[in-house]
Amino acid sequence: MSDPAVDPEEVKHVADLARVDLADDEIERFTEQFADILDAFEALDDVPETEREAELSNVMRPDETRESLSQEEALQNASDTEEGQFKGPKVS
């Protein structure tokens, strides 16, 4: 690997954006790991492009209306409901 693709300052910047505190040894390790990841992506440039089929067709079946549960039936086993809807725990 010649000129490093990622420098420690960039790793610190990304860590700050992610609000992650990294020790100096972690910054050094992540710098090397990020460089390895970028090298792996560069290797994809060597993969030849393939021809793709020009005519693509939808293999999904059309939607069909059919009988389903009533609202009352759908909610009968729910642990908690509110105004005719499922109620889940709060997510902070």
N, C-alpha and C positions, 0 to 999 in steps of 0.2 A: 504494500500500500504506500503510495507516494505521499503527496500533500494531503494532510488529514481533511476529510470532507466536513467534519464537525469539530468545533473547538470547544474547550471547557466553558467559555463565556456563553456560547449558544445553549449548552446544557443547563447552565445556571438560569438563563433567561426562560427556557421552557419550564424548568422546575418552579420558578417564580410565578409564571402564568398559571401553572397547575396548583399553586400554593402548597408545594412540597418542599420541605427542608431537606437538603442533601449535605452530607459531610463531604469533605474534600476527597476522600478515597472513593466515595460513591460517585462523585462527579467524574473522576478519572475513569472509573469502571463503565459508567454510562456513556462517556465520550467514545470509548473503544467499541462498546456494543452498538451505538448508533452508527458509527462508521461501518461496522460489519453489516448492519442492516442495509445501509445505502449501497454498499458493494454488492449485496445480493440483488438489489433492484437493478443495478447496472448490468448484472449478468443477464437480466431479462431482455436487454437490447440485442443480445446474440441469438435469441429465439426467433426463428423465421416466422413470418406471418403466414397464416393459412387462408386458403380460399373458403369463403362461406357461401352457402346456398342462397341465391338471390331471391327465390320465391319461398317465403316462410308462410306457414299457415297456422291458424289457431287450432290447437288440438283439444281445447276445453269444450265441454258440452255446453249447450245453451242453458240458461237458468230456466227452471220450471217451478211454477207455483204449486205448492202442495200443502196439505193440512199440517198445522203445527200446534204447539201448546198454547193455551190461553195464558194471559198474564198471570192469573191466579194460580194456575197449575205450575207455571215456571217458577213462581216465587214461593211455593208451598214448603220447600225444604231449605230455604235461605235462612241463615242464622240471624240476619238483620235486614230489614227493608225500610224504605222511606219513600212516601208518596208514590207507591207502586213500582219502585225500582230497587235493584240490589243495592245494599249499602256496605261498603268495605271500610277497613280501618283507614284512619288518616295517615297520610304520607307526608313527612316533613321535608 
